[in-house]
Amino acid sequence: MSEADCLFCKFASGAIKPAVVFETDTVLAFKDINPQAPTHVLIITKRHIATINDLTPADAGLVGELFLAAKEVAKAGGLAESGYRVAMNCGAGAGQSVFHLHLHLLGGRKLSWPPG
């Protein structure tokens, strides 16, 4: 899939407006349209990177920014104390359906392990 066809690239560029909950120059966080928990936010890189396998050492700071954004989203959503889960799928076999690097932040209910 090219960046021009990537749904999350369209969100990052503003061509499509998701329900944004947090944004910086490099990351965007928005509500998942198919939530799996009372709080389900996707946190994406604004630069297109398809999967974890496509990361380079130069991307280390950007990956850190994803997790710092997750911390801020959880805090703003009242989840910092009660707990939340952050997950990143890599490849179709792991459940990745949009091939643009992103975290799932889930909370607002008791989460079991393993997830399923």
N, C-alpha and C positions, 0 to 999 in steps of 0.2 A: 504494500500500500504506500502510495506517495504521500508526502506531507500535505499536498493539495486536497487529498481525499480523506485525511485523518480528522475525525470528529473532534478530538481534543485539541488539535492545531487550530481548528475553527473556533473553539472556545477561547483559546489563548490569544488569538488575533482579534477577538471581539466580533467576528463575523456571525457567530451564534452566541446568544447571551444565556449562560447557565445561571443558576441561583447561587451567586458568589457569596462566600462567607469569609474569605481571606484572600489577600493578593499582595504580592511584592513585584519587583521588576523581573524576577526569575521563576516564581511559582504562582499557581492559581489553585484555590480550593473552592469547591462547590458541592452542593447537595447531590447525592446519587439519585437518579430518577427511579431506581428500583431498590429502595433501601432494604437492607437485611437486618437492621436494628433501628431503634428509635432515632439514633444519630448515625448517619452513614454519609461521610464526606469523602470525596475524591480529591486528592492533592496531586497536581500534575506539574511537571516541568513545562515552562513556556517554550523551551527549545525542544524540538522533536528528537526523542531518543526512543526507539521502538521497544527495547526490552533491557533487562539487567545485563544480558549478554553483550549488549552494544555499548556499555559503559567503558570509558577509558580512565586511566589514572587522573587525567585532567578534569574529570567530572566529579571528583571526590567532594569538592566544596558544594556543588549543586545538590548532590545526594544529601549532604548534611543540611542544606537549606530545606529540603523536603521534610526532614524529621523535625527541624525547628519550627516549621510551619504547622506540623501536626501537633506539637506541644501547644502552640498558640491557639489553634482551633479547639483543642480539648479544653484548655483553660477558659476560653470565651464561652464554650458550650456547657460549662459546669461539670466537666468530666474528669478534671485533673485529680480530684480527691477520690472519687468513686471508682475510677479505673476505666480504661478503654483499650482497644486493640488497634494495632497498626499492622497492616499486611500488604505485601507486594507480590503479585503473581508474575511468573516468568514463563511464557509460552502457553499455547492452547491446552496442553495436558495438565497445566496447573490452574486453569480457569481464566487465563488472560483472554479477554474478548476484544479489547481495544489495544492495539499495539502502539502505545505511547506510554512511556514510563509514568507510573502513578502509584500512589499509596491509597489504601482504603483505611479510613479511620472509622471505627465502629464503637458504639457505646450506648449507654442509656438503659441497658438491661444486663442481666447476668449472662456472660459468654462462656460457653463450655469449651473443653479441650479434649481431644482434638476437634477442630472445627467441622470436619465432615468429609 
